[in-house]
Amino acid sequence: MPYRDSSDKYLLSYLTIRRAIGMLGMALPVVLAVGSTFSGCDEIKDTISHYYYTNMGNLLVGLLSATAIFLITYKGYDNDNVYTNLAGFFALGIAFLPTSNITDGACALFVLPSNELREQAHLLSAGAFFLTLAYISFFLFVRSKHHMTSEKRKRNLIYRSCGMVMVTMVVLICVYYWILPESFRQQWGRARPVFWLESIALWAFGISWLVKGETILKDKS
């Protein structure tokens, strides 16, 4: 269908960027786990960040960088770009300030010297990334300059739910690392709980942006 005017082109560009961000977020844990399995390493890593040291490392950095670029170039409305820019920079922090090496994996290809400052920066980037995205979903995506349609109300419910899920996953990860006893982590560590909590947070992030991109629940024309 031809564009009616230049505003249609900008709308399509916004929707495309939103969908791309959503798809990248949802794809990240799946691509890393499946790709690692097909390349001969069927061991789920402790966290998504630990794939940095495997043969999926370049893909991890690439997907995070692509997500960061889309977030930084996305303008949105009013001051939305302030928060999307922050999320993009935090994504780059996750990618280029890697976590500590895995200690139990046969799939590690290399080792980096331990660096507490880098590790703390990585953890702060990861936490801030999800919390910023949760804020965007819960507070920014729900705004409306026009009449509140029934589809918009449904979308707002999804946005707020996704924001709450992301915050909940961050809290649970903090509880796992800093509150639960070491005996619990030793008993349940093989289930890779942090990997799954991170994956759920990424899927919530992806769903929120796909809905914002009008993949589903589009207003009736």
N, C-alpha and C positions, 0 to 999 in steps of 0.2 A: 504494500500500500504506500503511495507516495506521501511525503511529508506535506502537511498543510502549511507550515511556516517553520521558521528557524527554531521556535520554542519546542517543536516536536523533536528536532534533532537533539537539543539539550536534554529533553526528557528521556529519550532513548539512551543517551550517553550515561545519565545518572542511573537509570535502571540496569544498564549493562554492568556498570562498575559495582553496583550493589550485589547483583547476582554473582559476579566474579568473586567478590569478597566472601560471600556466603558459601560458594562451592569450594573455594580454597580452604576455608575453615573446616568444613565437614570432611573434606577429602584427606586432610593432613594425617590424622592417625591411621586411617584405613590404608592409604598408600604406603606409609612407612612399614606397617606391620605386614601387609600382604607382599610388598616388594621385597622385604627382608626375607620372608619365607621362601619366595620363589628364587631368591639368589643364594639359598643354602643355609640361611640362619633362621630357624623356626622358633627362636627364643624371644618372647615379648620382653622388651626392656623395662627397667624399673620406672622410667619416665619417658615421655616423648623426646625430651632433650637428650637423652642418652643415645639416641640413634645417631647423634653427631659423630660418634666414634666408630660407627659401623659403615658398611658399604652403602647405606642410605644417607650418609652424612651430607653429601652434596645436594641431594634431593631435599633434605630437611631445610638446609640453608636457602636453597632456591625457592621453595614454597613459602617460607617465612618472609623472604625478601620480596617476593611477588605480592604477598598479602600486604606488606608494609607499603609498597609503592602505590597500590590501589587505595589504601587508607589515606596516605598522605596527599594523593592527587584528588581524592574525593572532597568536594566543597560543601555539599548539602545546603542547608539554610541557616541564616543568621550566623551564630558562632559555632555551628556544628563542626566546622573544619578544625577548630582548636582541639577538640577532643579526638577527632579521627587522626589528626597529626600526631597527637600524643600516643595514641594506640599504635600508629605506624612506627614511631621511634622506639617504643617499647618492644615491638616485634623484632626490630633490628637488633636491639639489645639481647634478646633471647638467642638470635641467630649467631651473633658475632662475639658474644661473651659466653662461651660454652660452660655448661655445668662441669662438675668434677667427673673424672673417668669412672666408668663402671668397674667394679671390682670382681664380679662373678661371671663375666661373659666371655665365652670363647669366640665371640664374633667381633671383638674390638680389633680394629686395624692399626691403631696407633695410641700413644699415650701423651698427654700434655702434663707438664709439671703442675703440681698442685698449687693453687693460688686462691687464697681465701677471699681477697678483694674481688676477683673475677667471679667467684662462686656467689658471693653476696649480691653483686651487681646483676648476675643472671637471675637469681631468685626474686629480687626486687622488680626486675623487668617483667618476669613472668606474672607475678602477682598484680602489678600495676596494669599490665596488658589486659588481663581478664576483668579487673575491676573497672577500668576505663570503658571497656566494651559493654559491661553490665550497666554502667551509667548511661551510655548512649542508648541502649535498648530500653531501659526502664524509664528514663526521663525525656530523652530527645525524640525518639521514634514515635512516641504517643501523641505528640503535639499535632494540632490541626488548625489550619487557617480558614477552613471552610466548614460547611455543615458536617456534623458527625454522622456518617452513614453507618448502617448496621455492619457492613464489612469492616469499616474502620474500627468499630468497637471490638470486633473479633480479633482484628490485627493487634490492637492495643493489649488485649488479654494475652496474646502470644508474646508480644514484646516484653511485657512485665514478667511473664512466666520465665522467659529465657534469661532475663536479667537476674531474677531470683535464683535460677539454677546456677548461673555462673558464680554468683557470690557464694552460694552454698558449697559448691565444689572447692572454691578457694579456701573456705573455712575448714572443710573436711581435710584438705591436704595439710593445712597448718596443724590441725588436731593430730593427724597421723604422725607428723614429723616431730612436733614439739610438746605434745601432751600425753599421748599414749605411751605406755612403757615399752622399753626395748624388747621385752619378751613377746609382746604383741606383734611388733614389727618382724621379729624373727619367725614367728609362727605363721603370719599371713603374708609375708613379703613375697613368697613365691607366686601368689595370686596377682601380683603387680597392681595393687589398688590405686597407686598414684597415676599410673598410665591410664587406667579406666576413668578415674575422676577427671583427669585432664581431657580425655576424649569426650566425655559427656559435656564438659564446659565448652569445648570446641564445637560440638554438634549444636549446642544451644546458641552459640555465637553465629554459626552458619545458618541455622533456621531463621533467626531473627533478621539477618540481612537478606535472605532469600524472600522472606515475606515482604520486607521493605522494598525489594526489587519487583514486587507484584507478580511473583511466580505463582502465588495462590492468593485467594481472597481479594482479588482486584475489584475496585469499585465498579459497579455496573454503569455503563455509559448511557 
